[in-house]
Every structure is written in structure tokens, then in C-alpha cells.
Amino acid sequence: MNFQQLRSVRETVRRGFNLTEVAHILHTSQPGVSRQIRELEEELGVEIFVRAGKRLTGLTPPGEVLLPTVERLLLEADNLRRAGQDFSDSAQGRLSVAATHSQARYALPQVVRDFRALFPQVSLHLHQGSPRQVAEMLLSGEADIGVATEALAGYDALVTLPCYRWTHSIVVPPGHRLLDLPSPVTLEQLAQYPIITYELGYTGRAHIDEAFAREGLAPDIVLTAMDADVIKTYVELDMGVGIVASIAVDEDRDRHLRLIDAGHLFEVNLTRLGLRRGAWLRGYAYSFIQSFVPTLTRDVVEQAVVQSASVDGGASLGA
């Protein structure tokens, strides 16, 4: 048994049983991948994959049982490598951060700037995606740290930590009639105008929908987008009233728009930081986290990981 065999199994599942893609990811040939899988199956005495001719179409029942062990072995091997690197040279390496568009655009720039100044020899990779994609990048090992408001807390394999709370704001063009209404604006008044806001599953959109639903209102959402800058662009064109995260609005930068507080209309949102449970973090990763959220020191993060593992282990024993 060797790690190349284990990687062949893991990547086969991740790539939807497409051995051509697996060969590309592992920098080998398709016959080479097939041979690694077959040799491991022969050594274990079970078939891991269901076959239709020469094609792999799924996992066998033994394969379903073995896959978590394969994942765990490869994770621990990666942890061992990272631990060695951490001791040998803590100021060099690679850090991968996955974040939603709003977090990458508005919450992380100063953190990234400060981190680069402190660790110029660390290669920093910033990936953007939907909350679900951020979670998947963490789970696959593509990202070391994830930042999102939605989705992260829904995965048992992730440890999540609270970062900061935020509210929504309403943005309108200058002279809009909402600006002439006595404050605070009500949901009923807001629902009288076409609305431009985030796509489902992004940046607190669920809280927006829930607030209107509680009042029995059906807003006319004419346009949705993943990014607040896109929303603001179409608000400037007077296509509707925008509902965006408050952190995405700056009065100096957005001089062509007017801001109306909506903190009383929609539930407060919580942005979370996610880590893959059991993954080893380099020392500079903890520095990045604390730069983003000063209260999340290395001791706090490590304690949260330990507590999460204890809770998970207790739940497993109780089951």
C-alpha cells in the first residue's frame, strides 16, 4: 500500500470517476491510475469501485466504508508534511484562503495587505466563490481558511468560528422618494419599489426573504447578483432599490448613491471563519486569522478545534 494508490482512490471519487481527469490531476496516465487502484484492491482483498466494463461508475459498499479512512490517512500525511515545514521554516510556504465575493472585496483587503507585509515569502492565494464553493474548497483541501456568512456552519467536517456581525443597508439614487419618507423606512414602503439584491444563498439573502415573508409581503426582486458592486451599478441606472451588506457601502466611494439604514428591517448576519477539522495550520495561518479577527488568537482557535473534536467524538460514541 502506498500514498499514490490512496490518492488515486480519493481523486477518482472527487472527479466523478473520470479517470482522464484523475490522471491529469496526479500527473500520470490513465492506465497508471487504473493500475494503482487495482493493486490496492488486490492488496485489500475487496473491490472499491463498481465497474461497467472498463469504466468506474461508483463506490461498492466496502468502498463506501474505506473512503473515510483513505481521506484521513492522506490528511494526516499532509499534516505531517506541513508540521515539518512549520518547524524548518515558518516564514515560507503557501496559504490558500477561500472567501465569498463580498468578503474578498470589502472585508479582507487590509488583512491581505498586512499579511503580505509580515510574510513576504509566503505565497498567498485568494479564491472567490459562493458560500457552498468556499465550504467545498475547505473540504477538498484546496483552501486552508474559508470566510463566508452562509453555509459554513452546515458542514460537520468543518470547524467554524464567529468573525463579526453586520446588517444590511438600502441604496438608492439621489432624489429617490424613499429619501423623503419619515425614518425609519418600513418593509411595506420598501416593497413598493423594484428591488435589486443578492442571489439566493449569498450575503444574508435568506434574512431578507424571511423578513418580507413574516410581513406577508412579496417584493418585486427584478435583479440579483453575487457582488454588491454589480448591485450598486444597476441602482445607479435607476433600475431599482438596492439591498446590500452595510460593509459594501462607502459614502466617499459611492458618491452617486444615497444610503438608508436597514438594520431594523432584517436580522443581523454573522460572518464565520471555517477550517477543515483535523487539518494542520502553519504558524503564519494563525497570524492571518488574528489579523482578520483580533480575538481569534492561536490559543483560541486551537481550543475551538479541540472542543469541536471532543463534541464530535462524544456524539459518535453516543450514537
FENWO-V365402 format. One record per pair of residues at least 24 apart in sequence whose ideal C-beta (glycine too) atoms are under 10 Angstrom apart, sorted by the first residue. I is the first residue (numbers start at 1). J is the second residue. Records with the same first field share a line. If there is no record, write none. Layout:
# FENWO-V365402
I=J, J
This chain:
# FENWO-V365402
1=39, 40, 43, 44, 73
2=36, 39, 40, 43
3=73, 74, 77, 78
4=28, 32, 33, 36, 39, 40
5=33, 35, 36, 37, 38, 39, 40, 41, 43, 44, 70
6=36, 40, 66, 69, 70, 71, 73, 74, 77
7=33, 36, 70, 74, 77
8=32, 33, 34, 35, 36, 37, 38, 39, 40, 48, 70
9=33, 36, 37, 40, 41, 48, 49, 59, 63, 66, 67, 70, 71, 74
10=67, 70, 71, 73, 74, 75, 140, 141
11=74
12=36, 37, 48, 49, 56, 59, 63
13=48, 49, 56, 58, 59, 63, 64, 67, 70, 71
14=71, 136, 139, 140, 141
16=56, 58
17=49, 50, 51, 55, 56, 57, 58, 59
18=55, 56
19=54, 55, 56
22=56
30=54
40=66, 70
41=66
68=157
71=139, 141, 157, 278
72=278
74=141
75=141, 276, 277, 278, 279, 280
76=278, 279, 280
78=141, 278, 279, 280
79=278, 279, 280, 281
80=280
81=280
82=144, 279, 280, 281, 282, 285
83=280, 282
84=280
85=280, 282, 283
86=280, 281, 282, 283, 284, 285
87=283
89=121, 282
90=119, 122, 282, 283, 284, 287
91=118, 119, 120, 121, 122, 282, 283, 284
92=119, 120, 121, 122, 123, 282, 284
93=119, 121, 122, 123, 282, 283, 284, 285
94=122, 123, 124, 125, 144, 282, 284
95=119, 122, 123, 124, 125, 126, 143, 144, 145, 281, 282, 284, 285, 287, 288
96=123, 124, 125, 126, 127, 137, 138, 141, 142, 143, 144, 145, 146, 285
97=124, 125, 126, 127, 128, 134, 137, 143, 144, 145, 146, 147, 273, 285, 288, 289, 292
98=125, 126, 127, 128, 129, 131, 133, 134, 135, 136, 137, 138, 142, 143, 144, 145, 146, 147, 148, 274
99=126, 127, 128, 129, 131, 134, 137, 143, 145, 146, 147, 148, 271, 273
100=128, 129, 130, 131, 133, 134, 146, 147, 148, 149, 150, 151, 198, 201, 202, 203, 226, 227, 271
101=128, 129, 130, 198, 202, 203, 225, 226, 227, 228, 229, 230, 248
102=128, 147, 148, 149, 166, 198, 202, 203, 204, 226, 227, 228, 229, 244, 245, 247, 248, 271
103=128, 131, 134, 146, 147, 148, 149, 163, 203, 245, 247, 271, 273, 292
104=128, 129, 147, 227
105=227, 228, 229, 247, 248
106=166, 227, 228, 229, 244, 245, 246, 247, 248, 249, 250
107=147, 163, 164, 166, 245, 247, 248, 271, 292
108=147, 288, 291, 292
110=291, 292
111=147, 288, 289, 290, 291, 292, 293
112=288, 291, 292
113=291
114=287, 288, 291, 292
115=284, 285, 287, 288, 291, 292
118=284, 287, 288, 291
119=282, 283, 284, 285, 287, 288
121=284
122=282, 284, 285, 287, 288
124=284, 288
128=226, 227
129=226
130=199, 201, 202, 226
131=201, 202, 203, 272, 274
132=201
134=158, 274
135=160, 274, 276
137=274, 276
138=274, 275, 276, 277, 279
139=274, 276, 277
140=276
141=276, 279
143=274, 275, 276, 279
144=275, 276, 279, 280, 281, 282, 285, 288, 289
145=273, 274, 275, 276, 279, 281, 285, 286, 288, 289, 292
146=272, 273, 274, 275, 276
147=271, 272, 273, 274, 289, 292, 293
148=201, 202, 203, 271, 272, 273, 274
149=201, 202, 203, 204, 205, 206, 207, 245, 269, 270, 271, 272
150=198, 200, 201, 202, 203, 204, 205, 206, 269, 271, 272
151=201, 202, 272, 274
152=271, 272, 273, 274, 275
153=270, 272, 274
155=274, 276, 277
156=277, 308, 312, 315
157=274, 276, 277, 278, 279, 312
158=272, 273, 274, 275, 276, 277, 279, 308
159=272, 273, 274, 275, 276, 277, 278, 279, 301, 304, 305, 306, 307, 308, 309, 312
160=270, 272, 273, 274, 275, 304, 308
161=272, 273, 274, 275, 289, 293, 295, 296, 300, 301, 304, 305, 308
162=270, 271, 272, 273, 293, 295, 296, 304
163=270, 271, 272, 273, 289, 292, 293, 295, 296
164=247, 269, 270, 271, 272, 273, 292, 293, 295
165=268, 269, 270, 271
166=203, 204, 245, 246, 247, 248, 263, 268, 269, 270, 271
167=204, 207, 245, 246, 247, 261, 262, 263, 264, 265, 266, 267, 268, 269
168=197, 198, 203, 204, 205, 207, 208, 211, 242, 243, 244, 245, 246, 248, 249, 261, 262, 263, 265, 266, 267, 268, 269
169=228, 242, 243, 244, 245, 246, 247, 248, 249, 257, 259, 260, 261, 262, 263, 265, 266
170=195, 197, 235, 241, 242, 243, 244, 249, 257, 258, 259, 260, 261, 262, 265
171=196, 228, 231, 232, 235, 236, 241, 242, 243, 244, 248, 249, 254, 256, 257, 258, 259, 260, 262
172=235, 236, 238, 240, 241, 242, 257, 258, 259, 260
173=235, 236, 237, 238, 239, 241, 242, 256, 257, 258
174=236, 255, 256, 257, 258
175=238, 258
176=235, 238, 241, 257, 258, 260
177=241
178=241, 258, 260
179=258, 259, 260
181=260
183=260, 261, 264
184=260, 261, 262, 263, 264, 265
185=241, 260, 261, 262, 264, 265
186=215, 217, 264, 265
187=211, 212, 214, 215, 216, 217, 219, 262, 264, 265, 266
188=212, 215, 216, 217
190=217, 219, 241, 243, 260, 262, 265
191=215, 217, 218, 219, 220, 241
192=217, 219, 220, 241
193=219, 220, 222, 240, 241
194=219, 220, 221, 222, 223, 238, 239, 240, 241
195=219, 220, 221, 222, 223, 224, 231, 235, 240, 241, 242, 243
196=221, 222, 223, 224, 225, 230, 231, 232, 233, 234, 235, 237, 239, 240, 241, 242, 243, 244
197=221, 222, 223, 224, 225, 228, 231, 240, 241, 242, 243, 244
198=224, 225, 226, 227, 228, 230, 231, 242, 243, 244, 245, 248
199=223, 224, 225, 226, 227
200=224
201=226
202=226, 227, 228, 245
203=227, 228, 231, 243, 244, 245, 247, 248, 269, 271
204=243, 244, 245, 266, 267, 268, 269, 270, 271
205=243, 266, 269
206=266, 267, 269
207=265, 266, 267, 268, 269
208=243, 262, 265, 266, 267, 269
209=266
210=266, 267
211=262, 265, 266, 267
212=265, 266
215=265
219=243
228=254
229=253, 254
232=256, 257
245=269, 271
247=271
273=301, 304
275=301, 304, 305, 308
277=305, 308, 309, 312
278=305, 308, 309
279=305
281=305
